[in-house]
């Protein structure tokens, strides 16, 4: 007959539901991990787009319906221009609803603060034609009507300005920092006067860059001169776009988007040249907030409550008695769950076996979360030397480590690497791979079996040490606790 003797409840919640940035030109508090070039990733409450290097070519020299210079855009010849100021390398956004503030980080190489200009159009409802499709800033670019914006942010010359659809300036205590030392622009946009606000919705961002002239986009002439770039038309009065670089598209798509103008009509961006960011993924919701790999240098700061209710019972004079409660603040998002006062390394959970009988143990785990988000599933196997195998969105990892060798005669596990040991000395099997976490639904029938533990000294009793390694979804941010249950089932075994 089987008896379940241990239930370990791990409840998660994130103590902070927003990402506050100090706007100081230092990117140390932007901790998200970017994805590959051309991707929009969400990492540690930051949406990150990595743009292509050297794609600041404007219309690419291909505007078949316009009579202008059939060359890619070039920069002015004056030494003040580096020729990289309008080449966006990376764009990030995060938010702090508690302070009604959006934060942006834009990386581009420049050494004079007045040269670059960046526009960020924010479509808050994604209703076609409901908003403004003029990209603004004299860019001579139109957005696809499905991405028409409610608010437009202009970043130029040590200043951040927000416009509504009537071209009124929206008041707010905006912050900005143009850092030529770190080649970035960092801003905090006050959205307290926005209607609607960007929270709890998907925002569709259109982002572009050009060169500044009188706080708007500088015209493109037919040939480069001291103060004007080339690739446009004589006098810069034609309708070619004054935009060098776009986010959220390949170079080929950018070329198509910026070269479909005619002699009398502006170019129009495609519907897909937009970054769709679910702001709930940045500011706290029911979902883990990471799409990429695990990085231990960026703490998830998940708050874990560990509670274990002890149950005493007998099997042929064998007594097991477990009690435990406590709280962890773990950093990064892994922790060795141990018993004892202060959760010290030398204080694992203890199983007392005084009967001298052979015991089989079964382990399994599951997430009992019943809210509107997704249940997390256990990762069956990790490589402790490869963080890309660690749990990401909607997954977690938990691993038991068992021994009957008493401290201080062995070194207990303390991290994900040291947990990859043999475990119980009476068996050559540790609960750490597909026969452990993959079978999460039923402990009795599907859990991993660690067979035939027998106390070495049944006269005086023998302790069985259980350690638990828990790894949360990387960058997890959840308002609702996910109750992770670890089931341990004990049963009599034949010798």
N, C-alpha and C positions, 0 to 999 in steps of 0.2 A: 504493500500500500504506500502511495506517495503522500508526502506532506510538504506543503509550501511553508517555508519558515522565514522568508525574508522578502519584504517589499521595500524598495528604495525609490523614493519620489524626489525627482529633481524638477523644480519649477523655475522657469526663466522669466526674467523681465529686464528691460533695459532702463536704468535709472534716469537717463537723459533721452528726450525724444526729439532732439534737434541737434544741428551741427553749427556751433557758433564759431565764426572766423574773426580773428583780429586783423583788420585791414591796415597793414603796416608795410606792404611790399616784401614780406617774408613768407615763403610758402610752406613753412614747417608744419602749420596746422592743416594743410591740405594733405590728408594721409591716404587717400584712395589710390589704388593701383590701376594704372591705365591698361587698356587692352591693346591689341595690335593696331597698326596704322589703318585708318578708315573705319574704325569701330567706335560705337557709343556704348560704353560700359558703365555699370553702376557698382561702385565699390565704396564701402564705408560711408554711406550717405552722400556720396558725390556722384553726379553724372559726369563722365569724362569722355570727351571726343578727341581722338588723336588724328590730326589732319596730315595731309601729305606734304612733304618738304619740297619746296621749290615749285609749287603749283600756282604761284602768284603771277599768273600770265594773263589775267583778264579774259578777253574774248578768244584768246589762243590764236589769233590771226585768221579766224575763219568766221566771217560774217557775210554769207553769200547774198544777203538782201540789202546790203548797205555799201555805199561807195566811200570807204575809208581805207586807211593803210592796212593791207593784209598781212600784218605782223602781230605777233604776240605783244602784250604790253611790256614796256620797259620803264625804268625809273628815271627821274630827272638826273642830270649830269653833275649838279653841284655836289661838292664833297660832303655836304651835310646829310645826304641820303646814302644809306648803306646798301640799298637794293634788297632789303629783307623786311622792311618795316610793315609791309602789308601781307606778309606770309604768315598766316596763323599756323602755329605748330600744335597747340593744344588749347582746348576750351573746357572749362569746368563750371558746374553750378551746384550749389547746395542751398539749404534754407534753414531759417530759424523762425518758425511760426510764433513762438512766444514773444519775439521781438519784431514780428512783421518785417523780416528782412531777407532778401535774396542776396546771395554772395556769388560773384563770378571771378574766375581767374582766367586770363588770356595770356598765353605765351607767344611772343614774337620778338625778334631781335631788332633793337633800335637803340640809338644813343642820344637822341634829341627828343624831348617829350612832346613837342608840338607836331611831329611828323605823322605818326599813325592816327587813323580814325577807325573805330569799330562800331558797327550797328548791331543791336540785338532786338529783333522783333518778337513779341510774345503774344501768341495766339492762345487765348484762355478758354475758348468754347468750341473751336474747330467747326464752326458753322460757316459754310461758304458764303462769301460776300458780306458777312456780318462783321464789319471791322474795316480796316484800311489795308489795301493791297499795295500802295505806294511804299516802297522800302525806305523812303525818306532820305534825309541828309544830302539831297541833290545827287543821289546815286544813279538816277535814271534806270532804276530796276523795279520791276513789279513782281510781287509774290503771286503764286498760284492762288486763286480766290479761296480755295479750301483752307489756306494758311493765313488768311487775312488777320491782322493783329489788332489787339485792343490797346497795347502799350508798346512804345518803341523807346529803347534805351540808347543814348548816344554817349560814347566814351571818347573824349578828345581833349588834348592839351590840359591835363591835370584836372579834368572835370567830368562829372557824370550828370546827364540831363535825361529826364523822362518826359515823353510826350503822350498825350491821348490822341484819339482819332480826329479831333478838331484842331490838332497841332498846338493845343495849350500845354504849357509846361506844368507837370504834375509836381506839386510841392512835396518835400520830404527831406529828412536829414540824411541825405546820401553821403556815403564815404567813398573815397577813391585814393589810390596810390599808384603812381606810374613809376616803376622801378627800372631804370636803365641798367643798374648793376645786376639785377636778376633776370632781366629781359622778360618782364611780365607786367600786366596791368591787373590790379586787384581792386574790386569794388564791392561795396555793400549798398544795396538799393532798398530804400524804405518803401514798402508797399502798403503802408497803413491807409493810404488814400486810394488804393486801387479798388475797383468794383467791376467784376468780381476779383477776389484775391486769388493768388496762384495755388493755395493750399488745397489738398484733398482732390486734386484733379490732374489730368495730364495736360502739360503745357507744351505747345509746339513752338520751338525756337528756330528762327532764321537768323543766321550769324554771317556777317560779311565784313571785309576790311578794305580800306583804301588809303589814300594819302590826304592829309588835311590841307584845306585852304579856307581860311576864315571860318573855321569850325564846321565845315561841310566837306564833301568829297571833292577833291581836286580834279579839274578836267584833264582829259587825255588828248594830247595834240597828235598830229600826224607823225612827227619825228621828235625825239627827245631833245629837250633844251635844258638850260640851267635849272629851271624851276618846274618844268612840266615833262611828264613821261610821254613816250611815243606809242604808236599803235592805234591812234584815233584818227582825227581829221584836223585839217588846218583851222587854227583858232580855237579848237576844242569846243565848237558849238554844235557838233552833230549829236545824235541821240545814242551813241555808243555808251555802254555802262561805265561808270566811274568806279567800278569795283574790281579789285585785283584778285581777291580770294574769297571763296565760300567754304563754309563748313558743311558736313553731312552729305558729301557726294564725292565720287571719284573724280580724278582729273578729266576723264573723258566726259562725264556728266556735267562737270563745271564748264567745260568748253562749250557744250551744247546749250547750257542754260544762259551763258553770257554772250552767245553769238547769234541768237535768234531775233535780234532787233532788225529793223529796216531803216530806211532813210527818214521815216516819219513815225515810227512806233518804237517804244521801249522794248527791251528784252524782258521775258517773263520766265521766272524760275519754274522748274517742274514741281509737281506736288510732293515728290519724295525728297527734295532738297530741304529737309527740315529735321530737326532733332526732337523726337517725341519723348518727353521725360515725365514719367508718372511721379508726381511730387510726393505721393505717399511713400514711395520707395526711398525718399531722402529725409523725410521728417517723422517717420515712425508710423507703423501700421501693423497688420497681422502677419507680415511676411518677412522672412529673412532678406537682407538687403545686399546680396552679393551674387555676382554672376561668374566671377573668375576664380582663381586659385587662392589658397590660404597663405597668409603672410604673418608669421608670428611677431614681426616688428610693429604691427599695427593692431593694438589691442581692440578686441571687440567690446570689452567692458560690459560683459553680460553678468547680471546679478543672479546668482544661483542660491536657492534655498535647498538645503539637503535635510530631509527628515526621514528617519527610519524608525518604525514602530517595532518594538521587540515582541516576539512571541516565544514562549517557552513551552516545550512539549517533550515527550519521551518516546524513544523507540528502543525497546529492550534496555531500559536503564540508561539510555543515551540522552543527555540534556544539552539543548542549544538555547542560548539566551543572548539576545541582541537588543541594544538600545542605543539610540543616537539622535542628535538634533544639532543644527548649527547653520551658519551662514558663511558663504564664500563671496569674496569679490575677486574675480579672477582676471588676470591679465598676463598673457593674451587669452584667447578663448579656449584654453584647455586647463584642466585642473585634475589633480589626483585626489579623489574623494577618499578620505580616511576617517577613521573613528578617533575617539579619545579627546581629551581636553586640548583645545587649541589646534586640533587637526594636524598634529605634528607628524613628521615622516615616520617616526617610530610608533605611531598609534593607528594601526589599521583596524578595521572591524575584526572582531574576534569571535570565533565559533568554538565553543567548548564541547569536546567530545570525551566523556568519561566512561563510556560503555565498552570501548574496545571493539566496536563493530565496524564492518566495512560499509562505507557510505558512498553512494553515487550522487553527484551534484549536476543539476541541469540549470543553464542560464538562458534567458532570452530577454528582449527589450522591445518596447513599443511606445509611441507617442499617443497619449489619450486626449490630445487637444480637441475640443469640440466647438471652437469658434468659427468665424466666417472665413478664416484663412485656410491654408493647407496644412495637413498633418505632415510632420517631418518623418522621414524614413531613415533607418540606420544605414550607414555605409558599411559594407561587408568587410572591406580590407583596406588598410592604408599602408603606404610605404613611409616609415618615419623619416626617411631621408629625402622624400620628395613631396613638397607641400601641395603640388598640384593634385595629389591623390586624396587630400584632406577634404572634409565635407564642405560643400558650398551651399547654394540655395536649396532649402527644403530638405536638407540632410543633416545628420549628426553622427557622431561616433562615440561608442562607449565600450570599454574593454576591461574585463576583470583580470586580475593577476593574483594568484593564490600560492601560498607556500605554507608549510608547517615547520619551517626552520625559524626558531625564535630570534628576535633581535637581541643583542647587537651582532649576532653571528652571521648575518647576511646583510647585504645592502638593498634596502627596499627601493622600488621604482619611484621616480620623482617627476619624470616627464615622458613625452611620447616615445622617446628612444629607449629609455630604460624599461618601459613597459613591455618591450618586445623580448621577453625572456622566456624561460621554460615554464615557470609557474610551479605548480604543485609537484613536489619531488617524487610522489608515488605514481606519477603518470608522465608520459611524454607528450601530452596534449595540453595546449593552452587555449583558452577561449578568445581567439583573436582574429579569426578569418571567416570564411564563408559559412562554416558550420556554427558560427556564433551569431553575428549581427544579421545575417540575411534572414534567418528564421526569427522574426520578431513577433509573430502573432500569438503563439501559444507556447508557453514555457514547458508545459508537461510533455507535449508530444514532439515539439520541433526544436527545443533548445539544444545547445551543445552539451554533451555529456562529458564530465570529468570523472572517470570511473575510479571506484575502489580506493578511496582514502581510508586509511586505518591509522588510528593514533599510535605513535611510537611508544608512548608510555601510558597505557590505559589505567594503570594503578593510580598514578598521581594526576592524570588528566593530560590532555594535549590540546594546544591551541592551533587553530587554523586561521591564518592571516589572509584577509581579503582586501585588496586594493582595487579602486576603480579609477580608470582614466576616462574623463568625459571631454569631448571636443564639440563645441557648438558649431552651428552653421557660420562660416566665416563672415564677419561683419554683421552678425545677426542683430536686427533691431526690431523688437516686437513689443507691442503694448500689452498683449495678452500672454499670460504664462503658458508655456507648453509643458504639461506634466509628463516627464519621461519616466517610464516605469522599468525598473530592472527586476526581473523575476528570478529568484533562485529557488529551485526545488530540490529537496533532499529525499533520498530513498535508500532503502537497504539494498546492498549489493552482495552477490556471491563473491567469496574470496577469489 
